[in-house]
Amino acid sequence: MTALPEELRKLLPMLSSDNAGEADNARRAIDRILKKHKLDWHDLTAAALGSTTPTWTDVKPTPRKPWWQVMADEVIDSEMKLTDKEESFITDMTEWRNEPSEKQQAWLKKLRDRAEFYL
């Protein structure tokens, strides 16, 4: 079995927490990590069960991203707490194809500035 990244090994036990908020935060963090690696829960399960997929070290680098997607990724990587609305916005920005509006740019930059304290 390919070893799971350390960040996932720390979060997986938190899914069984009696504290619903802690378990939900762990699930969200795992979702972000999987997305960062272009994987999903099926891939994680396969790795945990000893399947040959995924090969965590063989994840192909993504092509150059627009600045707003890079910023959104940095916010996600910071693991700072986000409201549901902020998390939805940041997730949308990671896949946004056109340049964001001025309002979206301002919000994204504000979140990125906040995230700097967590990086």
Secondary structure as UniProt FT lines:
FT   HELIX           6..11
FT   HELIX           12..16
FT   HELIX           20..36
FT   TURN            37..38
FT   HELIX           41..48
FT   TURN            49..50
FT   HELIX           56..58
FT   HELIX           67..78
FT   HELIX           84..95
FT   HELIX           102..115
FT   TURN            116..118
//
